[in-house]
Amino acid sequence: MQDMVCFIDPAMTGEKGCGRATSRSRSIKDCLISAPPNQIFLLPYNASYLHDVLKESKMQDMVCFIDPAMTGEKGCGRATSRSRSIKDCLISAPPNQIFLLPYNASVHWMLTVIDPDNEIVYFMDPLRRRLAGGEWKDIVDTAISMFKGERNKKGRSSVQWKNTAGIPSQPKNKQCGYFVMRYMRDIIHDTNLSFADKWARRANHVYGQVEIDEVPNEIASYVVKNILKL
């Protein structure tokens, strides 16, 4: 159904941090114009839904989301500006809070989980590729360095990156977004935040179609109840 239905990233169209109405309309237009004929589009309220889950679990001080629209490789400025956007989120957080930051590179979604106080970053690629280096690693490392500087915090000489080899991997080419959303869902539904241990080593963890479908279904229910008020 990839040519029938497409999700538009709400981080590009929200009322906060996404510019004026014209700019937000242009973001939607850019998605529409690149689509095959007769494709329909959904604007999922994924971050809003997950934030409500955190509130219900009383985990707001444990986990926070960073808007990927401020840090993506397209339309978000130079690397330093993107690092500063991340740092601004880190600096305003309570101690020991972790940050979930989806990242899109070359039309592929990945998840970065930042633990700034411990200077650890967990990297989750649905294709189970390792992040060996590159611009994204430099951007996050610089953000943590800025964070340490403003907090007058001493720490290790370099940020520790951990590739989570045990995450369920996507079996198809166009499921990365669903898998990243599912990773985030699993992380915040675990009040012990044991994802680092659970996914540290290669294992037989898999998501079946039921688990993947659960994410858009929950978001759809959330939109109907809380946005459309039906």
C-alpha positions as CSV (number, residue, x, y, z in Angstrom):
1,M,0.0,0.0,0.0
2,Q,3.0,2.3,-0.2
3,D,1.7,3.9,-3.4
4,M,-1.8,4.3,-1.9
5,V,-1.2,5.9,1.5
6,C,1.6,8.1,2.8
7,F,2.2,9.7,6.2
8,I,3.3,13.3,6.4
9,D,5.7,14.1,9.2
10,P,3.7,16.3,11.7
11,A,7.1,17.8,12.8
12,M,7.0,19.8,9.5
13,T,3.5,21.1,9.9
14,G,2.9,21.7,13.7
15,E,1.8,25.0,15.1
16,K,5.1,25.4,17.1
17,G,8.5,25.6,15.6
18,C,7.4,25.1,11.9
19,G,7.1,28.7,10.7
20,R,4.2,30.6,9.4
21,A,1.1,29.0,7.8
22,T,2.5,29.6,4.3
23,S,5.6,27.7,5.2
24,R,3.7,24.8,6.7
25,S,1.4,24.7,3.6
26,R,4.5,24.5,1.4
27,S,5.8,21.5,3.5
28,I,2.6,19.7,2.8
29,K,2.6,20.7,-0.9
30,D,6.2,19.3,-1.3
31,C,4.9,15.9,-0.1
32,L,1.9,16.0,-2.3
33,I,3.8,17.0,-5.5
34,S,6.3,14.1,-5.2
35,A,3.6,11.4,-4.8
36,P,2.4,8.9,-7.3
37,P,-1.2,9.3,-8.7
38,N,-4.1,8.8,-6.4
39,Q,-2.1,8.5,-3.2
40,I,-3.7,9.8,-0.1
41,F,-1.9,11.4,2.9
42,L,-2.3,11.1,6.6
43,L,-0.9,13.6,9.1
44,P,-0.2,11.4,12.2
45,Y,-0.1,13.1,15.6
46,N,2.6,10.6,16.8
47,A,4.5,12.9,19.1
48,S,1.3,14.3,20.7
49,Y,0.1,10.7,21.3
50,L,3.3,9.5,22.8
51,H,3.5,12.6,25.0
52,D,0.1,11.8,26.4
53,V,1.4,8.2,27.1
54,L,4.3,9.7,29.1
55,K,1.9,11.9,31.1
56,E,-0.3,8.9,32.0
57,S,2.8,7.0,33.1
58,K,4.1,10.0,35.0
59,M,7.4,9.8,32.9
60,Q,7.6,13.4,31.6
61,D,10.8,14.0,33.6
62,M,12.3,10.8,32.3
63,V,11.8,11.0,28.5
64,C,11.5,13.9,26.1
65,F,11.0,14.2,22.3
66,I,13.0,16.5,20.1
67,D,11.3,17.8,17.0
68,P,13.1,16.3,13.9
69,A,12.0,19.3,11.9
70,M,14.7,21.3,13.7
71,T,17.5,19.0,13.0
72,G,17.0,17.3,9.7
73,E,19.6,17.4,6.9
74,K,17.2,19.5,4.7
75,G,15.9,22.9,5.5
76,C,17.3,23.1,9.0
77,G,20.4,25.2,8.4
78,R,24.0,24.5,8.9
79,A,25.4,21.8,11.2
80,T,26.1,24.3,14.0
81,S,22.6,25.6,14.0
82,R,21.2,22.1,14.2
83,S,23.5,21.2,17.1
84,R,22.3,24.4,18.9
85,S,18.7,23.3,18.4
86,I,19.4,20.0,20.1
87,K,21.5,21.7,22.9
88,D,18.6,24.1,23.7
89,C,16.4,21.1,24.4
90,L,19.0,19.4,26.5
91,I,19.8,22.4,28.6
92,S,16.2,23.0,29.6
93,A,15.6,19.5,30.8
94,P,15.6,18.0,34.4
95,P,18.5,15.8,35.4
96,N,18.9,12.4,33.9
97,Q,16.2,12.9,31.3
98,I,16.8,11.0,28.0
99,F,15.8,12.4,24.6
100,L,14.2,10.6,21.6
101,L,15.2,12.2,18.3
102,P,14.1,10.6,15.0
103,Y,16.5,11.5,12.1
104,N,15.9,11.2,8.4
105,A,18.9,10.9,6.1
106,S,18.7,10.0,2.4
107,V,15.0,9.2,2.7
108,H,15.6,6.7,5.6
109,W,14.4,7.1,9.2
110,M,16.6,6.3,12.2
111,L,16.3,6.9,15.9
112,T,18.8,8.6,18.2
113,V,18.4,8.4,21.9
114,I,20.5,10.9,23.8
115,D,21.5,10.6,27.4
116,P,23.3,13.9,27.9
117,D,24.1,13.6,31.6
118,N,26.0,10.3,31.0
119,E,27.2,11.4,27.6
120,I,25.8,8.3,25.9
121,V,24.0,8.2,22.6
122,Y,22.1,5.1,21.5
123,F,21.7,4.7,17.7
124,M,18.9,2.7,16.2
125,D,18.8,2.0,12.4
126,P,15.9,-0.3,11.4
127,L,18.3,-1.8,8.8
128,R,20.7,-2.6,11.7
129,R,23.5,-0.6,10.2
130,R,26.2,0.8,12.4
131,L,26.8,4.5,12.6
132,A,30.5,4.7,11.9
133,G,30.7,8.5,11.8
134,G,29.7,11.4,9.6
135,E,27.7,14.6,9.9
136,W,25.0,13.4,12.2
137,K,27.4,12.0,14.8
138,D,29.3,15.3,14.7
139,I,26.1,17.3,15.1
140,V,25.0,15.3,18.2
141,D,28.5,15.3,19.7
142,T,28.7,19.1,19.3
143,A,25.3,19.5,20.9
144,I,26.4,17.5,24.0
145,S,29.7,19.5,24.1
146,M,27.6,22.8,24.0
147,F,25.4,21.3,26.8
148,K,28.4,20.5,28.9
149,G,29.9,24.0,28.4
150,E,26.7,25.8,29.5
151,R,26.4,23.5,32.5
152,N,30.1,23.9,33.4
153,K,30.1,20.1,33.4
154,K,33.2,18.0,33.1
155,G,33.0,14.5,31.6
156,R,34.6,12.0,29.3
157,S,36.7,13.3,26.4
158,S,34.3,12.0,23.8
159,V,30.7,11.0,23.6
160,Q,30.0,7.2,23.9
161,W,27.9,6.0,21.0
162,K,26.2,2.6,21.3
163,N,24.8,0.7,18.3
164,T,21.7,-1.2,19.4
165,A,22.3,-4.4,17.5
166,G,19.3,-6.2,19.0
167,I,16.5,-4.0,17.7
168,P,13.9,-5.6,15.5
169,S,14.9,-5.0,11.9
170,Q,12.7,-3.9,9.1
171,P,12.0,-6.7,6.5
172,K,10.8,-4.3,3.7
173,N,12.3,-1.3,2.1
174,K,9.7,1.3,3.1
175,Q,8.9,0.5,6.7
176,C,11.6,2.5,8.5
177,G,9.2,5.2,9.7
178,Y,6.9,2.6,11.2
179,F,9.8,0.9,13.0
180,V,11.2,4.1,14.4
181,M,7.7,5.0,15.8
182,R,7.5,1.5,17.3
183,Y,10.9,1.8,18.9
184,M,9.7,5.0,20.6
185,R,6.5,3.4,21.7
186,D,8.3,0.5,23.2
187,I,10.8,2.7,25.0
188,I,8.2,4.9,26.7
189,H,5.9,2.0,27.6
190,D,8.7,0.6,29.8
191,T,8.9,2.5,33.0
192,N,12.3,0.9,33.8
193,L,13.7,2.2,30.5
194,S,15.5,-1.1,30.0
195,F,15.7,-0.7,26.2
196,A,19.5,-0.3,26.3
197,D,20.0,-3.8,27.9
198,K,17.2,-5.4,25.9
199,W,18.5,-4.3,22.5
200,A,22.3,-4.2,23.3
201,R,23.2,-7.5,21.5
202,R,22.0,-9.2,18.5
203,A,18.9,-11.3,19.2
204,N,15.8,-12.7,17.6
205,H,13.6,-9.7,18.4
206,V,11.0,-9.2,15.6
207,Y,8.0,-7.1,15.0
208,G,5.1,-8.9,13.3
209,Q,2.5,-7.1,11.2
210,V,0.3,-6.9,14.3
211,E,2.9,-4.9,16.2
212,I,3.6,-2.6,13.3
213,D,-0.1,-2.0,12.6
214,E,-0.6,-1.2,16.3
215,V,1.2,2.1,16.0
216,P,-0.9,3.8,13.2
217,N,-4.0,2.3,14.7
218,E,-3.3,3.9,18.1
219,I,-2.5,7.2,16.5
220,A,-5.7,7.1,14.5
221,S,-7.8,6.4,17.6
222,Y,-5.9,9.3,19.4
223,V,-6.7,11.7,16.5
224,V,-10.4,10.7,16.4
225,K,-10.8,11.1,20.2
226,N,-8.6,14.1,21.0
227,I,-8.3,16.1,17.7
228,L,-11.5,15.4,15.9
229,K,-13.5,15.0,19.1
230,L,-15.7,12.3,17.6
